[in-house]
Amino acid sequence: MQRTGFLFLAPYAVSFAIFVILPIVVSFVLSFMRFDLTAQSSAGFVGFDNYREALQDNYFWSAVKATLLFALMIVPGLLVIGLSMALGMNAMARGQAAVRALVFLPGMLNIAVTGILWQWFFNGEFGLFNFALKHFGGQGQPWLSDKAFAMPSIVLMSVWWTVGGTAIILLTALQQIPGMYFEAAALDGASTTRMFRYITLPLLKPVMSFVVVTTSIAGFQMFGQAFMLTRGGPELSTRGVAQYIYETAFNSYRMGYGAAMSWLLFALISVFGIFQIRMMRRPA
């Protein structure tokens, strides 16, 4: 019986080893090598030189800054808006299934379709947002060409694109809270606000911790949104680490240096994730 179980797992295990484990090992080895596709004859082991170069690279730190800014903006936005939507859907007596499907619908679009759609929304000449502003007597804004607006615009698009999944996860957690807790609190005269603070939030804390960590990981890997809307501009203010790695490895053909930056990004995500988990586990 055990042999049969391993036999059923074998196809997935083999594909996992080939397409996940092997690339990880190869990238780790490449991070210690000079591997330039335009000069393969100069390939060789260079130790930690790629890592030292990255830590002294102003473009790398600029990309880290943009990535951190994106993550710090999108995680609270997704959590607050997603929780608000989940609470609203949980309170619905009728039509919850239809609303849940509509909320999740944007997340089913791929990044190319989403980017093209929001390029039109943000267009400075005939975009939807500037049309609405001018219609109500305001002035159009350079949503994607001004450093003050570019990153918030990307965050806005990202929240619209992904908040549905967050809301569904939180809604599922809300529906698992036993109703007897709220009934007992109501008999004791607790207000809706106090029930939310002392019953709902504490019981949602493990799920909220999961949401924060997973959205942070996704935020640190921000690539498609900025690539589609701004190409990393203006003045590289929206070019994240993932995009810089892509440009280094596949445009400049410096595979070793790109692999080293990938592992530095992995370390950054790990540290940030561990910090968040510990903060969420602290007693209120």
PASE-811809 format. One line per field, with one value per residue (C-alpha): residue in three letters; residue number from 1; x, y, z. Coordinates in steps of 0.1 Angstrom, whole numbers, plus 2048, in hexadecimal, padded with zeros to 3 digits. Example, Ala and Ser with C-alpha at 12.3 -4.5 7.8 and 13.67 -1.06 7.14 Angstrom:
BEGIN
resn: (ALA/SER) .
resi: (1/2) .
u: (87B/889) .
v: (7D3/7F5) .
w: (84E/847) .
//
This chain:
BEGIN
resn: (MET/GLN/ARG/THR/GLY/PHE/LEU/PHE/LEU/ALA/PRO/TYR/ALA/VAL/SER/PHE/ALA/ILE/PHE/VAL/ILE/LEU/PRO/ILE/VAL/VAL/SER/PHE/VAL/LEU/SER/PHE/MET/ARG/PHE/ASP/LEU/THR/ALA/GLN/SER/SER/ALA/GLY/PHE/VAL/GLY/PHE/ASP/ASN/TYR/ARG/GLU/ALA/LEU/GLN/ASP/ASN/TYR/PHE/TRP/SER/ALA/VAL/LYS/ALA/THR/LEU/LEU/PHE/ALA/LEU/MET/ILE/VAL/PRO/GLY/LEU/LEU/VAL/ILE/GLY/LEU/SER/MET/ALA/LEU/GLY/MET/ASN/ALA/MET/ALA/ARG/GLY/GLN/ALA/ALA/VAL/ARG/ALA/LEU/VAL/PHE/LEU/PRO/GLY/MET/LEU/ASN/ILE/ALA/VAL/THR/GLY/ILE/LEU/TRP/GLN/TRP/PHE/PHE/ASN/GLY/GLU/PHE/GLY/LEU/PHE/ASN/PHE/ALA/LEU/LYS/HIS/PHE/GLY/GLY/GLN/GLY/GLN/PRO/TRP/LEU/SER/ASP/LYS/ALA/PHE/ALA/MET/PRO/SER/ILE/VAL/LEU/MET/SER/VAL/TRP/TRP/THR/VAL/GLY/GLY/THR/ALA/ILE/ILE/LEU/LEU/THR/ALA/LEU/GLN/GLN/ILE/PRO/GLY/MET/TYR/PHE/GLU/ALA/ALA/ALA/LEU/ASP/GLY/ALA/SER/THR/THR/ARG/MET/PHE/ARG/TYR/ILE/THR/LEU/PRO/LEU/LEU/LYS/PRO/VAL/MET/SER/PHE/VAL/VAL/VAL/THR/THR/SER/ILE/ALA/GLY/PHE/GLN/MET/PHE/GLY/GLN/ALA/PHE/MET/LEU/THR/ARG/GLY/GLY/PRO/GLU/LEU/SER/THR/ARG/GLY/VAL/ALA/GLN/TYR/ILE/TYR/GLU/THR/ALA/PHE/ASN/SER/TYR/ARG/MET/GLY/TYR/GLY/ALA/ALA/MET/SER/TRP/LEU/LEU/PHE/ALA/LEU/ILE/SER/VAL/PHE/GLY/ILE/PHE/GLN/ILE/ARG/MET/MET/ARG/ARG/PRO/ALA) .
resi: (1/2/3/4/5/6/7/8/9/10/11/12/13/14/15/16/17/18/19/20/21/22/23/24/25/26/27/28/29/30/31/32/33/34/35/36/37/38/39/40/41/42/43/44/45/46/47/48/49/50/51/52/53/54/55/56/57/58/59/60/61/62/63/64/65/66/67/68/69/70/71/72/73/74/75/76/77/78/79/80/81/82/83/84/85/86/87/88/89/90/91/92/93/94/95/96/97/98/99/100/101/102/103/104/105/106/107/108/109/110/111/112/113/114/115/116/117/118/119/120/121/122/123/124/125/126/127/128/129/130/131/132/133/134/135/136/137/138/139/140/141/142/143/144/145/146/147/148/149/150/151/152/153/154/155/156/157/158/159/160/161/162/163/164/165/166/167/168/169/170/171/172/173/174/175/176/177/178/179/180/181/182/183/184/185/186/187/188/189/190/191/192/193/194/195/196/197/198/199/200/201/202/203/204/205/206/207/208/209/210/211/212/213/214/215/216/217/218/219/220/221/222/223/224/225/226/227/228/229/230/231/232/233/234/235/236/237/238/239/240/241/242/243/244/245/246/247/248/249/250/251/252/253/254/255/256/257/258/259/260/261/262/263/264/265/266/267/268/269/270/271/272/273/274/275/276/277/278/279/280/281/282/283/284) .
u: (800/81C/82E/80E/80C/830/828/80B/821/83E/833/82F/84F/863/855/85A/87E/884/872/876/893/8AB/8A7/8AC/8CC/8D8/8D0/8E3/902/8FF/8FF/923/92E/936/91F/91A/908/91A/93C/938/95E/962/94B/959/955/958/94C/938/942/91F/910/929/922/8FD/901/915/8FE/8E9/8D0/8CB/8C3/8AD/899/898/88A/86F/866/864/84E/837/834/82F/813/801/800/7ED/7D6/7CE/7C8/7B1/79D/79C/78F/775/768/768/754/73C/736/733/717/703/6E4/6DF/6F4/715/71F/71B/72E/74A/74D/74E/768/77F/77A/798/7B0/7A8/7B7/7DB/7F4/7F5/7CF/7CF/7EC/7DD/7BC/7CC/7E2/7C2/7B5/7D6/7DB/7E2/7CF/7B0/7B1/793/7A1/7AB/78A/777/78C/787/762/75F/774/796/7B6/7C5/7E3/803/7FB/818/831/834/849/82F/813/824/828/806/7F6/807/7FC/7D8/7D8/7E7/7CD/7B1/7C1/7C7/7B0/796/7AB/7B3/78E/784/79E/793/76E/774/785/769/750/763/75F/744/725/722/73E/72A/70A/71A/72A/709/6F8/713/70B/72A/728/72F/750/75B/752/767/784/784/775/779/79C/7AC/79D/7A7/7CB/7DA/7C9/7D3/7F6/7F5/7E7/802/81E/812/809/82B/83D/828/830/855/853/841/849/82D/819/836/843/821/819/83A/856/866/864/863/888/888/871/85B/875/875/88F/87E/87E/8A3/8AC/899/8AA/8CD/8C9/8B6/8BE/8E2/8E8/8F9/8EA/901/8FB/8D6/8D6/8E8/8CF/8B3/8C2/8C5/8A0/898/8AB/899/877/880/88B/86C/855/865/861/83D/835/845/832/811/817/81D/800/7E8) .
v: (800/818/80F/818/83A/842/837/850/86B/864/87A/898/891/88E/8AE/8C0/8B5/8C0/8E1/8ED/8DC/8DB/901/90A/8F6/904/928/923/916/932/94D/944/945/95F/953/96C/95E/976/96B/946/941/956/942/936/935/957/94F/96B/985/987/98C/9A7/9B9/9B8/9C7/9E3/9E8/A08/9FB/9DC/9F1/A07/9E8/9DC/9FE/9FC/9D8/9E1/9FF/9E9/9CE/9E7/9F8/9D9/9C3/9DA/9E3/9BF/9B6/9D4/9D3/9AD/9AC/9C7/9B4/993/9A3/9B1/990/97E/995/98F/97A/975/977/96F/955/96D/989/971/966/98B/994/978/97E/997/97E/966/97F/97B/997/9A0/9A6/9B8/9CE/9D8/9E0/9F6/A07/A15/A1F/A32/A41/A66/A71/A5B/A45/A3E/A4D/A6E/A6F/A6C/A87/A9F/A98/AA3/AC2/AB4/AB1/A92/A82/A72/A51/A3D/A58/A69/A5A/A65/A53/A35/A1D/A25/A1F/9FC/9F4/9FE/9E7/9CB/9CE/9CD/9AF/99A/9A6/98D/96F/97F/987/963/955/96D/966/941/946/95D/942/929/93D/92C/942/939/951/96E/963/961/983/992/984/995/9B6/9B8/9D1/9C8/9DB/9C8/9A6/9AF/9B9/99D/980/984/993/97B/95C/96A/971/950/955/97A/96F/957/973/98C/974/967/98A/996/97A/983/9A8/9A2/990/9AD/9AD/9AB/9C9/9E1/9D2/9D6/9F9/A0C/9F5/9FE/A24/A40/A42/A1E/A27/A08/9EF/9D4/9BA/99F/9B6/9BF/99B/994/9B0/9A6/981/982/9A4/9A8/982/983/963/95F/982/97F/95E/96F/98A/970/960/982/988/966/96F/991/97F/965/980/995/976/96A/98C/98E/96C/974/996/985/96A/984/986/9A3) .
w: (800/809/7E8/7D5/7E7/7DC/7B9/7B7/7C5/7AE/790/7A6/7B9/799/78A/7AB/7AC/787/787/7AB/7BD/7A0/796/7BB/7BC/79B/7A5/7C6/7B3/79A/7B5/7BD/798/77E/762/747/728/712/71E/728/726/745/75A/77B/7A0/7B1/7D4/7E5/7CB/7BD/7DF/7E8/7C6/7CD/7F0/7E1/7C3/7C6/7AC/7C2/7E1/7CC/7C2/7E6/7F1/7D6/7E0/805/7FD/7E8/803/81F/80B/7FE/81C/834/817/80E/833/83B/81B/81A/83E/837/819/82C/849/830/81E/83F/849/829/82E/808/7E9/7FA/7E0/7C3/7D4/7DE/7B9/7AE/7C8/7BD/798/793/7A2/785/76C/763/768/742/740/762/757/736/747/761/747/739/75C/763/740/743/724/721/740/756/775/765/752/773/784/768/767/78B/786/790/77D/76E/780/772/782/773/76A/78B/7A7/7C1/7AF/79F/7BC/7CC/7A9/7A7/7CA/7C2/7A3/7B8/7D3/7BA/7AA/7C9/7E5/7DB/7E6/807/80D/806/81E/83A/833/836/857/863/85B/870/890/8A6/8A9/8CE/8D7/8C9/8D9/8FB/8F6/8EB/90B/91F/90E/8F9/8DC/8B8/8BA/8D9/8CA/8AB/8C1/8DB/8C7/8A2/8A0/8B8/8A7/885/88F/882/860/85F/866/849/832/83D/837/815/808/814/801/7E2/7E7/7E8/7C7/7B6/792/779/786/783/763/752/75E/762/757/778/773/778/781/78C/7A9/7A3/798/7B2/7B9/7A4/786/78B/78E/76D/75B/768/760/73F/730/73C/73C/75E/76B/789/796/791/7A4/7C1/7C3/7C3/7E2/7F2/7EB/7FA/819/81B/818/832/84C/845/848/868/877/86D/87B/89D/89E/897/8B2/8CD/8E6/8E1) .
//
